[in-house]
Amino acid sequence: FWSTAASAFKITLRWLSPYQLVLLSSAVSTLALWTVVLIRGGVPSPEPHPDRWLKAAARGALNPFFYYLVLMEAYDRLPAQIAMVINYLWPVMLMILSAPLLKQVITMRMALASIVSFCGVGVLALGGSPVGGSLSLPAMGLALLSTVIWSLFWILNVRSGGDSVGNLARSFASGLLFLLLYGLVRGELSLIPGIDVRGIFGTVYIGLFEMGITFVVWLRALQLARTTSEVGNYIYLTPFLALVFIGAAVGETIGLTTVAGLVLVITGILLQQLGRRGAQRGRTTPLGDRWATPLG
């Protein structure tokens, strides 16, 4: 499902603006996540701590509000394959930000691994657009910014504790409110009734299978696995499968520099994981198994 996200983004953006896509997809995802919460635990009791919703509002401001608006602007201006590869840098950005914010130790091997991954982005920039025209450097900057926003969201999510699905449901409910207020201020809500029905189908797919229930399925896989690595290693198939879908569904010609850049990004992430495991052998970390969650 996550491998199809980049294709779904690019195809749906043919009929919707980035804001319309994010608003409608977030609404679908919010409904799906709260449905899962209700099925799992029945009607939730009133929150005993008001600050739980304040924390949810902070997370919701990052994701889905800022994160997906920034990411969709990048997808709207870049070939899907380029935006996807850059966005996959988020584990590297998470490691970098975890050093000051979660007091994580970064070894020399992990630092060098980060450099390898960022070299992959350099290859993309130097290689140019594989589908004709020129690459927009500001748009590539937006794709990089999305990795920072996602990493900050995930760090807040780690600090929140509690049920992951419930936290995500509260975050999306808060983020949806921000999106509605944003559209009201900018006058974009009035354009929603006239959107193309094909775009609506795309937002339903994205809301369910990029933002929503796939997260629940992944958490269940981690619970059933004996170790997180038993299923966690499969996340490295995601971007390569995504290139297949982008070529088949979107119709983009996959460039050799795209493949080379992706290989460097993934190589850096794998080296980073090896370095992190070496640094953390024999002790627990604030991130725990959440490192194995391939969102974004």
C-alpha positions in Angstrom: 0.0 0.0 0.0 2.7 2.5 0.9 4.5 1.6 -2.4 1.5 2.9 -4.3 1.3 6.2 -2.4 3.6 8.2 -4.7 1.6 7.1 -7.7 -1.7 7.9 -6.0 -0.4 11.4 -5.0 0.7 12.2 -8.6 -2.4 10.9 -10.3 -4.8 12.6 -7.9 -3.0 15.9 -8.3 -4.1 15.9 -11.9 -7.6 16.8 -10.8 -7.1 18.4 -7.3 -5.0 21.1 -5.8 -2.5 20.1 -3.1 -4.9 21.6 -0.4 -8.0 19.8 -1.8 -6.1 16.5 -1.8 -4.8 16.9 1.8 -8.2 18.1 3.2 -10.3 15.3 1.7 -7.7 12.5 2.3 -7.3 13.7 5.9 -11.1 13.6 6.4 -11.2 10.0 5.1 -8.2 9.0 7.3 -9.7 10.6 10.4 -12.9 8.7 9.9 -11.1 5.4 9.3 -8.8 5.8 12.3 -11.6 6.6 14.7 -13.6 3.7 13.3 -10.7 1.4 14.2 -10.5 3.0 17.7 -14.2 2.4 18.3 -14.0 -1.2 17.0 -11.1 -1.9 19.2 -12.3 -0.3 22.4 -15.8 0.8 22.1 -16.9 4.4 22.6 -14.0 6.2 24.3 -14.6 7.8 27.7 -13.9 11.5 28.1 -10.2 12.3 28.2 -9.0 12.5 31.8 -6.2 14.9 30.9 -7.0 18.0 28.8 -3.3 18.2 27.9 -3.7 15.0 25.8 -5.7 16.9 23.3 -3.2 19.8 23.4 -0.4 17.4 22.6 -2.6 16.0 19.8 -3.1 19.5 18.5 0.7 20.0 18.3 1.1 16.7 16.5 -1.9 17.4 14.2 -0.3 20.8 13.3 2.7 18.8 12.0 0.8 15.9 10.6 -1.4 16.0 8.6 -1.5 19.8 8.3 2.0 21.0 7.6 3.5 17.7 6.5 1.1 16.8 3.8 0.6 20.3 2.5 4.3 20.7 2.0 4.7 17.2 0.6 1.9 17.6 -1.9 3.3 20.9 -3.1 6.6 19.0 -3.8 4.8 16.2 -5.6 2.8 18.8 -7.6 6.1 20.4 -8.9 8.4 17.4 -9.2 8.3 14.0 -11.0 6.8 11.5 -8.6 10.0 9.4 -8.6 12.2 12.4 -7.4 9.8 13.5 -4.7 9.5 9.9 -3.4 13.2 9.3 -3.2 13.8 12.6 -1.3 11.0 11.9 1.1 12.5 8.6 1.9 15.3 10.4 3.7 13.1 10.8 6.7 14.8 8.0 8.8 18.1 9.9 8.3 16.5 13.2 9.3 14.9 11.5 12.3 18.3 10.2 13.5 19.8 13.7 13.2 17.0 15.4 15.1 16.9 12.6 17.7 20.4 13.5 18.9 19.4 16.9 20.5 15.8 16.1 21.1 15.9 12.5 22.4 19.5 12.4 23.6 20.3 9.7 21.1 24.0 8.8 20.5 25.2 9.3 16.9 28.3 7.3 16.1 30.8 8.1 13.4 29.3 5.3 11.2 25.9 6.7 11.5 27.1 10.2 10.6 28.9 8.8 7.5 25.8 6.8 6.6 23.8 10.1 6.6 26.3 11.6 4.2 25.9 8.6 1.9 22.1 9.1 1.9 22.3 12.9 1.2 24.7 12.1 -1.6 21.8 10.3 -3.2 19.8 13.6 -3.2 22.8 15.2 -4.8 22.8 12.6 -7.6 19.1 13.4 -8.2 19.8 17.1 -8.4 22.7 16.7 -10.8 21.0 14.1 -12.9 18.1 16.5 -13.8 14.5 15.6 -14.5 14.1 12.1 -16.0 10.8 13.1 -17.6 12.0 16.2 -19.5 12.4 19.8 -18.4 14.4 20.9 -15.4 14.1 20.0 -11.8 12.8 22.7 -9.4 15.3 23.2 -6.6 12.7 25.0 -4.4 10.4 22.0 -4.9 13.3 19.7 -3.9 13.7 21.9 -0.8 10.0 21.3 0.0 10.5 17.6 -0.2 13.5 17.8 2.1 11.4 20.1 4.5 8.7 17.4 4.6 11.3 15.0 6.1 12.1 17.4 8.9 8.4 17.9 9.6 7.7 14.2 9.7 10.6 13.6 12.0 9.5 16.2 14.4 6.0 14.7 14.4 7.4 11.2 15.0 9.5 12.5 17.9 6.4 14.1 19.5 4.6 10.8 18.9 7.3 8.9 20.8 7.1 11.3 23.7 3.3 11.1 23.9 3.3 7.4 24.8 0.0 5.5 25.1 -1.8 3.8 22.3 -0.3 4.6 18.9 -3.5 4.3 16.9 -5.4 6.4 19.4 -2.7 9.0 19.3 -2.8 9.1 15.5 -6.6 9.4 15.5 -6.4 12.4 17.8 -3.7 13.9 15.7 -5.7 13.6 12.5 -8.8 15.0 14.1 -6.8 18.1 15.2 -5.0 18.4 11.9 -8.4 18.2 10.1 -9.6 21.2 12.1 -6.5 23.1 11.2 -7.0 22.3 7.5 -10.6 23.5 7.6 -9.6 26.8 9.3 -6.8 27.2 6.7 -9.2 26.6 3.8 -11.7 29.0 5.4 -9.2 31.8 5.7 -7.8 31.3 2.2 -11.2 30.9 0.6 -10.5 27.4 -0.7 -13.3 25.6 1.0 -15.8 27.2 -1.5 -14.0 25.3 -4.3 -14.5 21.9 -2.8 -18.1 21.2 -4.2 -16.9 21.7 -7.8 -14.0 19.2 -7.8 -13.7 16.3 -10.2 -15.1 13.1 -9.0 -12.0 11.3 -10.1 -10.1 13.3 -7.6 -12.5 12.2 -4.9 -11.7 8.5 -5.6 -8.0 9.3 -5.3 -8.5 11.0 -1.9 -10.4 8.0 -0.6 -7.6 5.7 -1.6 -4.9 7.9 -0.2 -6.9 8.5 3.1 -7.3 4.8 3.6 -4.0 3.3 2.3 -1.4 6.0 2.8 -2.6 7.9 5.9 -5.0 5.5 7.6 -5.5 1.8 8.0 -2.1 0.7 6.6 -0.6 2.1 9.8 -2.9 -0.2 11.8 -2.0 -3.2 9.6 1.8 -2.5 10.1 1.5 -2.2 13.9 -0.3 -5.6 13.9 2.5 -7.1 11.8 5.0 -5.9 14.4 2.9 -7.4 17.2 2.7 -10.8 15.5 6.4 -10.9 14.6 9.0 -12.4 17.0 11.3 -9.5 16.4 10.8 -6.2 14.6 13.6 -7.0 12.1 11.5 -10.0 11.0 9.1 -7.6 9.2 11.0 -4.3 9.5 13.4 -5.2 6.8 10.6 -5.4 4.3 10.3 -1.6 4.4 13.3 -1.4 2.2 11.3 -2.9 -0.6 8.8 -0.1 -0.5 10.7 2.6 -2.6 11.8 0.1 -5.2 8.2 -1.2 -5.6 7.1 2.5 -5.7 9.3 3.0 -8.8 7.6 0.1 -10.5 4.1 1.6 -9.8 5.3 5.1 -10.8 6.5 3.8 -14.2 3.4 1.7 -14.8 0.6 3.9 -13.4 1.9 7.4 -13.7 3.8 6.7 -16.9 7.1 8.3 -15.9 10.3 7.0 -17.5 12.4 5.9 -14.5 15.8 7.5 -14.9 19.1 5.8 -14.1 20.0 8.7 -11.8 16.8 8.1 -9.9 17.7 4.5 -9.3 21.3 5.5 -8.4 20.1 8.1 -6.0 17.6 5.7 -4.3 20.3 3.1 -3.9 22.5 5.6 -2.1 19.7 6.8 0.1 18.8 3.2 1.1 22.4 2.2 1.5 22.9 5.1 3.9 19.8 4.1 5.9 21.0 0.5 6.2 24.4 1.7 7.4 22.7 4.0 9.8 20.6 1.2 11.3 23.7 -1.0 11.7 25.5 1.9 13.4 22.6 2.5 15.7 22.3 -1.1 16.7 25.9 -1.2 17.5 25.7 2.0 19.7 22.6 0.7 21.5 23.5 -2.9 22.0 22.6 -4.0 25.5 20.4 -1.0 26.4 17.0 0.4 25.6 16.2 3.6 23.8 13.4 6.1 23.9 12.5 5.2 20.3 12.3 1.5 20.8 10.4 -0.4 18.1 8.9 2.8 16.6 12.1 3.0 14.5 10.6 0.1 12.5 7.5 2.1 11.4 7.9 3.1 7.8 5.6 6.1 7.6 5.9 9.2 5.5 
